[in-house]
């Protein structure tokens, strides 16, 4: 069974004069209370959308998932 993911992207602006870039992150949750919350971190050159198939599978199994893009993505 394939579920439709509702992907919302957010940005975090670090409060540092030496850190001008923003960090992008996303959160997905099942419609029912999650069994657990997972943090999915990709590799340095990977982007959030690369792992959407895995996120879809995890949400389908009732896990909430956070993910972020490393600086420069």
Secondary structure as GFF3:
##gff-version 3
##sequence-region A 1 73
A	DSSP	beta_strand	8	13	.	.	.	ID=ss1
A	DSSP	beta_strand	22	28	.	.	.	ID=ss2
A	DSSP	beta_strand	36	41	.	.	.	ID=ss3
A	DSSP	three_ten_helix	48	51	.	.	.	ID=ss4
A	DSSP	alpha_helix	52	60	.	.	.	ID=ss5
A	DSSP	beta_strand	63	69	.	.	.	ID=ss6
###
